[in-house]
Amino acid sequence: MSRLPTVRATRYVVPLREGGSLPGIVEADDLGTYVCKFRGAGQGVRVLVAEVIVGELARRLGIAVPDLVAVELDKAIARYEADEEVQDLLHASLGLNLGIDFLPGAFGFDAGCRPDPETAARVLWLDALTANVDRSWRNPNLLMWHGNMWVIDHGACLYFHHSWVGGIGSAERFARQPYALDDHVLASYLPGLAAADEELAPRVTEGLLREVLALVPEEWVEPVPQADVDAVRSAYVEFLLARVSGDRPWLPRAAA
């Protein structure tokens, strides 16, 4: 089973004080620089699972996503960190964390950006498929880099896994849950959504989803009552397959 590439953090550079999870810039032993999402943050490791599933699914659907790696963090990395909040986070995050390739010179998406309409419609479709609630004008989670639009920050997707406290439920409810575009930063590209659906939905196959789920490190797959790690991975596949099957009532429709 394939896994995300693993690197070892060699230096914690600076925190990114945006949002509540306190990600940070780290340097690693492969000479790369990464935005690190920490397993010890308040949202827990299921956020990291969503980041991998949705990010790698996006990549396979032709949407630009920074490279993802697993970042090994040991206790020495916090030794010279003066900020107590950051130090506590680093100590709580020993082991594997998520690294997102840092794109130097990238800038945030704003009203002056004009993405390719087909690309924007694909991103809109991906967000509807995975129930992304965090792509608003307040927080677009889009970067412009070398003239292209890149998608980042998918921890708010796949909300259904937060309800797996008593066990894995039925995928049917998620399969029919409508997606609201009211606050979406790319809502104006709704006319291209039907074409994106026709192109992308047939590509989301069981084989593709299992390939993506295989990338998730085993230690991030939290136990669920009456389900081992393999069963939890299969549940993600089942939920997303149910979402793309049938008439897809969750898909927003453009006005005639």
N, C-alpha and C positions, 0 to 999 in steps of 0.2 A: 504494500500500500504506500503510495507516495505521500510526502509530507511537505509542508512549507520549508524552504531553505532555513537553516538555523545559523544565527550569528551570535557572538558574545559581545555584550556591551563593554566598552573599554573606558568610556567617559560620559557622565551626565553633563550636558551642556547648559541647558536653560529650560525652565518650565514655560509652557504655553498656557497662559491664564485666561483661556476662553472656554466657557462651559464649566460644568461641575466636576469633570473627571480628571483635570489637571494633567493632560498629556505633556510630554517633554521631548526635547531634542536630545538624542544620544548619538555618540559615535561608536562604531563597532569594529571588530577585528578583521572585517573584510574591507576596511577603509571606507565603508559607506556611512552616510549620515541619515538617520531615520527619525520620523515622528513616532514616539513610542506611546502606545496605549497600554496602561498598566493593569495587571490582573487584580491588584489590590485596591483599585478605585471602587467607589461605592456601588457602581452598577453591576459589578461582578463579571465573571468570565463569559457569561452568555452574550454579553455585548461583543466580546472578541470573536465568539463563534459567528455572530451575525455579520461582523465586519468581513470575515473570511468568506463566508458563503456568498454574500451579496457582491462583494468586491470581485471575487474570482468568477462568479456567474457573469457579471458585467464584462469582464475581460473576454470571456468566451463568446459573448454576444457582440463583440466589436466596439465596446465602449472603453475609452481610455481610463485606466486606473493605475495609480502608482504601484510599483512592485511591492509585494507583501513578504515579510520574513517573520520568523519566530526569533525573538531576542532573548537570549539567556542572560539573566541578571543575577549576580551574586552579591553577597553582603559588602564586599569591598567597595562597590560602586558608590555607596552612601557615605563612605568614611569622611570625605571632605565637603559634604553638603551642609551649608550653614543654616538653610531654611528648615525649621523643624517640621513643617507640614510636608515638604518634599521628602525629607529624611524618613518620616513615618511611612509615606507612600512607598518609597523604595524598599524599606524593610518588609512591608506587607506584600511586596511583589516579587520576592525571590523565586526563581524558576523561569518559566517561559512566559514572555509577554509578546505583544504584537508590534511589529515595526512596519511603518509605511514610508517608502522611499521619499526623502525630502527633495522637493523640486525647487532648486535654487532660482530665484527670480520670478517665480509664479506669483500671480496676483489674484485676489478674490474676485469672483463674478459680481458684476453690478449692472445697473440699468443701461450702461453704455456698451455692454457686450452684445455681440450679435453672433450667436453660435450657428453652426450649420443646422438648418431646420430638421433634416432627417435625424441627425445625431441627437438634437434636443428631444424629438419625439421618442427616440429609443430610450433615452434616460427617463422620460416621463412614463413610458411603459414599464421599465424595470422597477421604478418606484411604486407604481400601482400593483405590480405583481407581488412585490415583497412588503407592501404596506408600509412604506417609508413615511414617517410622520415628521421628518426633519429636513425639508428642502424648501424652506420659505425664504422670502426676501430678507427676513431678520437673520437667517442663518442658511445661506444657499448651499453650503458644502459643495461648492464647485470652484475649481481653479482654472485660470487661463494660463497656458504655458506653451510657448512656441506656436502660438496661433490656434491651438486646439483647446477644447474644453475637457477637463479631467474631473472625474467624480471621486469624492472622498467621504469618509465618516458615515458608515452604514450601521452603526450600533443601534440605532432606533428602529431598524427594520425587524421583521419576523417577531412581532410582539407576542405571538401565540405561545412561544416557548416559556414566557414568564408565568404562564398559567399551569405549567406542568408540575405543580406542587404535589398533587395527589396521584399523579400518573399521566400518561399521554392520552389526551382526549381524541375526539373524532376530528378528522381534517375537513369535514363537510362544512362546518360553520365558517372556517377561514376561506374555503373555496367559494363561498357566496358573499363574503363581506365586501360591500361596496367601498371603493376608494374615492375619497373626497379631494377635489382639486382646489378647493376654495382659496387656500393660502400657498399654493405651489408656485415656486419661482418661474417655472416653465409652463404655466397653465395656458399661455397664449399659443402654444404649439399643439394644442389639442386637435386641430384639424388633421395633423399627421399621425395621430395615434392609431387609427384603424389600419393604416398601411404598416406601421411598426408592429402591430399585433399580428398581422398576416405573415410578416417576415420572421418574427422572433419566436412566437409561441410554438411552432413546430420544432424549433431547435432545442427547446427545453425538454429534453428526454430523460428517462430514468438513467441511462448511461452517463449523460453529461452531469446530472446532479450527483450521482455516486462518485464521479471523478472529483467534483468540487468538495464533497463532504470528506473525501479521503485526505484532503489537505489539512483538515482541522486537527490540531494536536489532541491526543487522547486525554491529556490532563485538563483540557478545557471543556470536555464533554461531561457536564455535571450529571450525577446519578439521578434517575427518575424511578419512583416506585414501580417495581415489576418490569423494569426495562434495563438491560445492560447497555454498554457503550454502543455496540453494533445496532441494537434496537433503537436507540436514540438517533443515531445517524440515519437509519432507515425512516424514522418518523419525519425528519426534515424533508427527505426525498418524497415521502407520501404527501405531506402537506403542500409542497410546491407543485407536485404533479397534479394534485386535485385542483389546484388554482388554475392551471393552464388547460385543464380538460373541459369538455363540454362547451357551453355557449358563453362562458366567462362573464357572468353577470356583474362582477366587480369592476369591469372595464368602463371607465368614463366614456360617454358617447358625445360626439360633437352634434350640435343642433343641425337639423336638416336645412 
